[in-house]
Amino acid sequence: MSLKPKTAKETLAVSTVIVLPNDTNTIGNMMGGRLLHHLDIIAAISAHRLCRRVVVTAAVNNVAFNYPIKLADIVTLEAKVSRSFSTSMEVCIDVYVENHSTGKKTKCNEAIYTFVAVDQLGSPIGVPELIPESEEELERYNAALRRKQLSLILAGKMKPHDATELKKLFE
Ligand SMILES: CC(C)(COP(=O)(O)OP(=O)(O)OC[C@H]1O[C@@H](n2cnc3c(N)ncnc32)[C@H](O)[C@@H]1OP(=O)(O)O)[C@@H](O)C(=O)NCCC(=O)NCCS
């Protein structure tokens, strides 16, 4: 597969779902686990659009359930790769709920996942560089290394001492 750099826009993946009774808890809110499932799938498609390889979820870095999503809500998930490294990619997903009368979309949740591209044996394999263009894409790109280091520390895969980008926050 080509390792030609791609823009963040080229990795955009969008899906829209409606919340049905089986998706909700006893007070009529969409269950967190159900949303995580949709997030994982749309983020994986976005990561795949960057590298055109099989991708696996390496980490769920952050999910903020800021507002409840209710039964019958129309929910749109928009995922874009925010930065790629050697074999891993960070994907940011924004979640919107659509007003039934006006069609206006309000952002209710956001999430950040890490995917790794793998070969047929499940070994990590190189991915193309990601080019951020908009102000928001640049902001997310610039903060991604810090988040990667934090995620690796929490997973016990990096020593805090080696987290150069994180340490800069406290200098
Ligand atoms: C993800 C996986 C392929 C990583 O394999 P590994 O042997 O740890 O490979 P590495 O240590 O070389 O890591 C590969 C990349 O992932 C990154 N990575 C690994 N764990 C990470 C974490 N918790 N957070 C952020 N990045 C992580 C590494 O930094 C590296 O990135 P880079 O090459 O871009 O610098 C492997 O752990 C795996 O197959 N996990 C299961 C995946 C899966 O089944 N997901 C579904 C969940 S049920």
Ligand as a Chemical Component Dictionary entry (heavy atoms), coordinates in Angstrom:
data_LIG
# 
_chem_comp.id                   LIG 
_chem_comp.type                 NON-POLYMER 
_chem_comp.pdbx_formal_charge   0 
_chem_comp.three_letter_code    LIG 
# 
loop_
_chem_comp_atom.comp_id 
_chem_comp_atom.atom_id 
_chem_comp_atom.alt_atom_id 
_chem_comp_atom.type_symbol 
_chem_comp_atom.charge 
_chem_comp_atom.model_Cartn_x 
_chem_comp_atom.model_Cartn_y 
_chem_comp_atom.model_Cartn_z 
_chem_comp_atom.pdbx_ordinal 
LIG C1  C1  C 0 -2.088  -2.860 19.166 1  
LIG C2  C2  C 0 -0.975  -3.905 18.974 2  
LIG C3  C3  C 0 -0.946  -4.328 17.503 3  
LIG C4  C4  C 0 0.329   -3.208 19.338 4  
LIG O1  O1  O 0 1.316   -4.179 19.253 5  
LIG P1  P1  P 0 2.714   -4.038 20.026 6  
LIG O2  O2  O 0 3.445   -5.288 19.903 7  
LIG O3  O3  O 0 2.456   -3.426 21.363 8  
LIG O4  O4  O 0 3.438   -3.021 19.077 9  
LIG P2  P2  P 0 4.268   -1.746 19.443 10 
LIG O5  O5  O 0 4.738   -1.697 20.837 11 
LIG O6  O6  O 0 5.268   -1.614 18.320 12 
LIG O7  O7  O 0 3.167   -0.603 19.242 13 
LIG C5  C5  C 0 2.692   -0.263 17.979 14 
LIG C6  C6  C 0 2.269   1.177  18.010 15 
LIG O8  O8  O 0 1.139   1.294  18.864 16 
LIG C7  C7  C 0 1.380   2.300  19.841 17 
LIG N1  N1  N 0 0.678   1.887  21.048 18 
LIG C8  C8  C 0 0.668   0.670  21.629 19 
LIG N2  N2  N 0 -0.103  0.709  22.737 20 
LIG C9  C9  C 0 -0.588  1.969  22.823 21 
LIG C10 C10 C 0 -1.417  2.650  23.768 22 
LIG N3  N3  N 0 -1.928  2.026  24.829 23 
LIG N4  N4  N 0 -1.688  3.974  23.558 24 
LIG C11 C11 C 0 -1.194  4.621  22.493 25 
LIG N5  N5  N 0 -0.386  4.043  21.569 26 
LIG C12 C12 C 0 -0.093  2.736  21.754 27 
LIG C13 C13 C 0 2.898   2.285  20.009 28 
LIG O9  O9  O 0 3.347   3.503  20.571 29 
LIG C14 C14 C 0 3.323   2.124  18.566 30 
LIG O10 O10 O 0 3.132   3.365  17.904 31 
LIG P3  P3  P 0 4.116   3.902  16.727 32 
LIG O11 O11 O 0 4.671   2.705  16.001 33 
LIG O12 O12 O 0 3.228   4.705  15.852 34 
LIG O13 O13 O 0 5.149   4.728  17.405 35 
LIG C15 C15 C 0 -1.172  -5.164 19.886 36 
LIG O14 O14 O 0 -1.067  -4.774 21.230 37 
LIG C16 C16 C 0 -2.508  -5.825 19.667 38 
LIG O15 O15 O 0 -2.696  -6.577 18.712 39 
LIG N6  N6  N 0 -3.494  -5.534 20.569 40 
LIG C17 C17 C 0 -4.827  -6.084 20.429 41 
LIG C18 C18 C 0 -5.646  -5.231 19.453 42 
LIG C19 C19 C 0 -7.083  -5.645 19.446 43 
LIG O16 O16 O 0 -7.388  -6.795 19.318 44 
LIG N7  N7  N 0 -7.979  -4.648 19.587 45 
LIG C20 C20 C 0 -9.352  -4.913 19.751 46 
LIG C21 C21 C 0 -9.684  -4.889 21.201 47 
LIG S1  S1  S 0 -10.570 -6.302 21.697 48 
# 
loop_
_chem_comp_bond.comp_id 
_chem_comp_bond.atom_id_1 
_chem_comp_bond.atom_id_2 
_chem_comp_bond.value_order 
_chem_comp_bond.pdbx_ordinal 
LIG C1  C2  SING 1  
LIG C2  C3  SING 2  
LIG C2  C4  SING 3  
LIG C2  C15 SING 4  
LIG C4  O1  SING 5  
LIG O1  P1  SING 6  
LIG P1  O2  DOUB 7  
LIG P1  O3  SING 8  
LIG P1  O4  SING 9  
LIG O4  P2  SING 10 
LIG P2  O5  DOUB 11 
LIG P2  O6  SING 12 
LIG P2  O7  SING 13 
LIG O7  C5  SING 14 
LIG C5  C6  SING 15 
LIG C6  O8  SING 16 
LIG C6  C14 SING 17 
LIG O8  C7  SING 18 
LIG C7  N1  SING 19 
LIG C7  C13 SING 20 
LIG N1  C8  SING 21 
LIG N1  C12 SING 22 
LIG C8  N2  DOUB 23 
LIG N2  C9  SING 24 
LIG C9  C10 SING 25 
LIG C9  C12 DOUB 26 
LIG C10 N3  SING 27 
LIG C10 N4  DOUB 28 
LIG N4  C11 SING 29 
LIG C11 N5  DOUB 30 
LIG N5  C12 SING 31 
LIG C13 O9  SING 32 
LIG C13 C14 SING 33 
LIG C14 O10 SING 34 
LIG O10 P3  SING 35 
LIG P3  O11 DOUB 36 
LIG P3  O12 SING 37 
LIG P3  O13 SING 38 
LIG C15 O14 SING 39 
LIG C15 C16 SING 40 
LIG C16 O15 DOUB 41 
LIG C16 N6  SING 42 
LIG N6  C17 SING 43 
LIG C17 C18 SING 44 
LIG C18 C19 SING 45 
LIG C19 O16 DOUB 46 
LIG C19 N7  SING 47 
LIG N7  C20 SING 48 
LIG C20 C21 SING 49 
LIG C21 S1  SING 50 
# 
